Amino acid sequence: QVQPVESGGGLVQAGGSLRLSCSASGSIFAINAMGWYRQAPGKQRELVAAITSGGSTNYADSVKGRFTISRDNNKSTVYLQMNSLKPEDTAVYYCHVLRRSVYEYWGQGTQVTVSS
C-alpha cells in the first residue's frame, strides 16, 4: 500500500500562484509515476500533470506554460507549481501514484479556489 498525502491548496486571486506538495509513504519502492489530477464540480476528474521516475513529464494542454511538475525521488514527493492561476483552475486536486505500472493510489484531495 501507498499513502499519498497532499498539502498546499487554498484560496488565491486570479493571476496568483500556489504550490502543491504530495508525499507518498508506505511501499514506495517501484513507483513508476506520480502526478496530479483535478475535479471541478459537475465535471470528470482530469489529468493535470504527471512525472515518471525517469523525469519525463506530461501536462494537460490547459495548464502548459503555467504549471510545472517536479519530483524528489529520494523523498517520494511530487510538487506542482501553479502560476498565472485562472478561475477555471478551481477544483479539488488529487495526488496520484502509479506503482509497478498497475497499482494506483489516490490522495484525499486538496481544494484550490481561484477568485476572479
N, C-alpha and C positions, 0 to 999 in steps of 0.2 A: 504494500500500500504506500501511496504517496499523498502527502497532505500539503497542498498549496495554500498559502495564506497571503492575501493581498493587503496592501495599505496604500495610502496616498490620495484617495479620492477626496472630493469636496465640491465647493461652490466657487466658481470663478466667472469673471465677466468675459464677454466675447473679446477675443484678441489676447487673452491671457494664457498662462501656461500652468501645467500640472505635471507632476512626475509620479507614476505609479510604480510600486515595487511588489514583487511576488517572490516569496521564499518557499522552497519546497523542502519538506523533511520526510523522513521515513526511508523507504527503499529507493534512494535517489540514484543508485547506480543504473547504468543502461538507459538513462533518459536520452531520447533522441532529439526532442524539440520541446521548446516552451513558447508560449505565446499568449496573446490577449484576444478575447472575443468581447463583443458588446451586444446588449439587447435593450432597445428602446421600447417604451410602452406600445403595445399593439403590433410590434414587429418581430421578425425572427432573429435569433441570435446570429451574428455575423462575425467573420474573422476580421480583426483589425490589423494584427501583425504577428509574425512568428519568426523564431530564430532556431536554427539547428545547433547541435553540439559543435558542428564544424564552423559555425558562424554565418551560414547562409541565411538571408532574410527574405521575407515576403510581406508585402503590405497591401492593404485594400487601396484601390485607386483613390478613394475619397480622402485618404489620410497621407498619401505620398507627398513628400516635401514638407509636411508639418509635424509628423510623428516620427520618432526614432526608437527602435527597439535595440536593447543591448543585453548582454548576459555575462554573469560572473560564474563560470563553470565550477570554480572552487567552492563557491558558496551556494550553488544551485539556486541562484537568484536571477530573476529577469526584471528588467526595467522598461518602462515605456515613458519616454519624454514626449509630452504633448504640448506643442506650441501653436500659436495662432488659432486657438480654440474657437469653435463656432457653436451656436445654439443647437445645431443638428448633431453635434457630438455628444449631446446629453444622453446618457444611458447608464445602465449598470455594466461595469466592466468586469469580466471574469478571466482569471488566470487559467491557462490550460497547459497540462503536461502530458506529453506522449512518451511512453516508456516501452522499450522493446518493440516499437513500431505497431503495437497492438493495444496496449493498455492506456486508457485515457483517464485523467483525473482533473477535477474542476475545483477551483476555489469557491468560496461563498459569494464572492462578488463585492465590488465597491462602487458606490454611486458617484458619478461625475455629472455635475449640473453646470451648464454654461448659460449665463443670463445674457440677454440682448441689451 
